[in-house]
Amino acid sequence: MRKITQLDRIKSKALKIAMTAFLAEPSLGQRQAKSLFSEIVTHLQKGMDDEEVVKTILKNHESAAIPQGQLSLMK
């Protein structure tokens, strides 16, 4: 039987956090998934809780978002 490691637990939490971030900011779907997950795992390894990681991810990638109050069909 394989022992579940701390990294395994972090990786499983990263998927949940990524889904929460994608729901909050759909434009994150245009980013490379591997780099986004690496960023999430790094934050979790530093000891940040789930909510802090989501806020940090959204803050770090807010430049890709459309400014509030504006709609765009072309991007």
CNS distance restraints for C-alpha pairs under 8 A (distance, minus, plus):
assign (resid   4 and name CA) (resid   8 and name CA) 6.14 0.50 0.50
assign (resid   4 and name CA) (resid   9 and name CA) 7.32 0.50 0.50
assign (resid   5 and name CA) (resid   9 and name CA) 6.56 0.50 0.50
assign (resid   6 and name CA) (resid  10 and name CA) 6.27 0.50 0.50
assign (resid   7 and name CA) (resid  11 and name CA) 6.10 0.50 0.50
assign (resid   8 and name CA) (resid  12 and name CA) 6.29 0.50 0.50
assign (resid   9 and name CA) (resid  13 and name CA) 6.34 0.50 0.50
assign (resid  10 and name CA) (resid  14 and name CA) 6.14 0.50 0.50
assign (resid  10 and name CA) (resid  41 and name CA) 6.49 0.50 0.50
assign (resid  10 and name CA) (resid  44 and name CA) 6.61 0.50 0.50
assign (resid  10 and name CA) (resid  45 and name CA) 7.44 0.50 0.50
assign (resid  11 and name CA) (resid  15 and name CA) 6.81 0.50 0.50
assign (resid  11 and name CA) (resid  41 and name CA) 6.57 0.50 0.50
assign (resid  12 and name CA) (resid  16 and name CA) 7.13 0.50 0.50
assign (resid  13 and name CA) (resid  17 and name CA) 6.27 0.50 0.50
assign (resid  13 and name CA) (resid  50 and name CA) 8.00 0.50 0.50
assign (resid  14 and name CA) (resid  18 and name CA) 6.00 0.50 0.50
assign (resid  14 and name CA) (resid  37 and name CA) 6.55 0.50 0.50
assign (resid  14 and name CA) (resid  40 and name CA) 5.99 0.50 0.50
assign (resid  14 and name CA) (resid  41 and name CA) 6.17 0.50 0.50
assign (resid  14 and name CA) (resid  44 and name CA) 7.97 0.50 0.50
assign (resid  15 and name CA) (resid  19 and name CA) 6.24 0.50 0.50
assign (resid  15 and name CA) (resid  37 and name CA) 7.70 0.50 0.50
assign (resid  16 and name CA) (resid  20 and name CA) 6.30 0.50 0.50
assign (resid  17 and name CA) (resid  21 and name CA) 6.17 0.50 0.50
assign (resid  17 and name CA) (resid  40 and name CA) 7.66 0.50 0.50
assign (resid  17 and name CA) (resid  50 and name CA) 6.44 0.50 0.50
assign (resid  17 and name CA) (resid  53 and name CA) 7.52 0.50 0.50
assign (resid  17 and name CA) (resid  54 and name CA) 6.39 0.50 0.50
assign (resid  18 and name CA) (resid  22 and name CA) 6.05 0.50 0.50
assign (resid  18 and name CA) (resid  36 and name CA) 7.92 0.50 0.50
assign (resid  18 and name CA) (resid  37 and name CA) 7.18 0.50 0.50
assign (resid  18 and name CA) (resid  40 and name CA) 7.63 0.50 0.50
assign (resid  18 and name CA) (resid  54 and name CA) 7.71 0.50 0.50
assign (resid  19 and name CA) (resid  23 and name CA) 6.16 0.50 0.50
assign (resid  20 and name CA) (resid  24 and name CA) 6.27 0.50 0.50
assign (resid  20 and name CA) (resid  54 and name CA) 7.21 0.50 0.50
assign (resid  21 and name CA) (resid  25 and name CA) 5.98 0.50 0.50
assign (resid  21 and name CA) (resid  26 and name CA) 7.88 0.50 0.50
assign (resid  21 and name CA) (resid  28 and name CA) 7.70 0.50 0.50
assign (resid  21 and name CA) (resid  54 and name CA) 5.66 0.50 0.50
assign (resid  21 and name CA) (resid  57 and name CA) 7.35 0.50 0.50
assign (resid  21 and name CA) (resid  58 and name CA) 6.87 0.50 0.50
assign (resid  22 and name CA) (resid  26 and name CA) 4.92 0.50 0.50
assign (resid  22 and name CA) (resid  27 and name CA) 7.46 0.50 0.50
assign (resid  22 and name CA) (resid  28 and name CA) 5.91 0.50 0.50
assign (resid  22 and name CA) (resid  29 and name CA) 6.70 0.50 0.50
assign (resid  25 and name CA) (resid  58 and name CA) 7.18 0.50 0.50
assign (resid  25 and name CA) (resid  65 and name CA) 7.71 0.50 0.50
assign (resid  27 and name CA) (resid  31 and name CA) 7.85 0.50 0.50
assign (resid  27 and name CA) (resid  64 and name CA) 7.00 0.50 0.50
assign (resid  27 and name CA) (resid  65 and name CA) 6.16 0.50 0.50
assign (resid  28 and name CA) (resid  61 and name CA) 7.47 0.50 0.50
assign (resid  28 and name CA) (resid  64 and name CA) 7.97 0.50 0.50
assign (resid  29 and name CA) (resid  33 and name CA) 7.77 0.50 0.50
assign (resid  31 and name CA) (resid  35 and name CA) 7.93 0.50 0.50
assign (resid  31 and name CA) (resid  36 and name CA) 7.19 0.50 0.50
assign (resid  32 and name CA) (resid  36 and name CA) 6.38 0.50 0.50
assign (resid  33 and name CA) (resid  37 and name CA) 6.08 0.50 0.50
assign (resid  34 and name CA) (resid  38 and name CA) 6.11 0.50 0.50
assign (resid  35 and name CA) (resid  39 and name CA) 6.14 0.50 0.50
assign (resid  36 and name CA) (resid  40 and name CA) 6.30 0.50 0.50
assign (resid  37 and name CA) (resid  41 and name CA) 6.10 0.50 0.50
assign (resid  38 and name CA) (resid  42 and name CA) 6.10 0.50 0.50
assign (resid  39 and name CA) (resid  43 and name CA) 6.34 0.50 0.50
assign (resid  39 and name CA) (resid  57 and name CA) 7.95 0.50 0.50
assign (resid  40 and name CA) (resid  44 and name CA) 6.26 0.50 0.50
assign (resid  40 and name CA) (resid  53 and name CA) 6.64 0.50 0.50
assign (resid  40 and name CA) (resid  57 and name CA) 7.52 0.50 0.50
assign (resid  41 and name CA) (resid  45 and name CA) 6.09 0.50 0.50
assign (resid  42 and name CA) (resid  46 and name CA) 6.38 0.50 0.50
assign (resid  43 and name CA) (resid  47 and name CA) 6.76 0.50 0.50
assign (resid  43 and name CA) (resid  48 and name CA) 5.86 0.50 0.50
assign (resid  43 and name CA) (resid  53 and name CA) 6.28 0.50 0.50
assign (resid  44 and name CA) (resid  48 and name CA) 5.21 0.50 0.50
assign (resid  44 and name CA) (resid  49 and name CA) 6.80 0.50 0.50
assign (resid  44 and name CA) (resid  50 and name CA) 7.63 0.50 0.50
assign (resid  44 and name CA) (resid  53 and name CA) 7.23 0.50 0.50
assign (resid  48 and name CA) (resid  52 and name CA) 6.07 0.50 0.50
assign (resid  48 and name CA) (resid  53 and name CA) 6.29 0.50 0.50
assign (resid  49 and name CA) (resid  53 and name CA) 6.34 0.50 0.50
assign (resid  50 and name CA) (resid  54 and name CA) 6.37 0.50 0.50
assign (resid  51 and name CA) (resid  55 and name CA) 6.28 0.50 0.50
assign (resid  52 and name CA) (resid  56 and name CA) 6.07 0.50 0.50
assign (resid  53 and name CA) (resid  57 and name CA) 6.04 0.50 0.50
assign (resid  54 and name CA) (resid  58 and name CA) 6.15 0.50 0.50
assign (resid  55 and name CA) (resid  59 and name CA) 6.06 0.50 0.50
assign (resid  56 and name CA) (resid  60 and name CA) 6.00 0.50 0.50
assign (resid  57 and name CA) (resid  61 and name CA) 6.20 0.50 0.50
assign (resid  58 and name CA) (resid  62 and name CA) 5.73 0.50 0.50
assign (resid  61 and name CA) (resid  65 and name CA) 7.55 0.50 0.50
assign (resid  66 and name CA) (resid  70 and name CA) 6.85 0.50 0.50
assign (resid  66 and name CA) (resid  71 and name CA) 7.45 0.50 0.50
assign (resid  66 and name CA) (resid  72 and name CA) 7.70 0.50 0.50
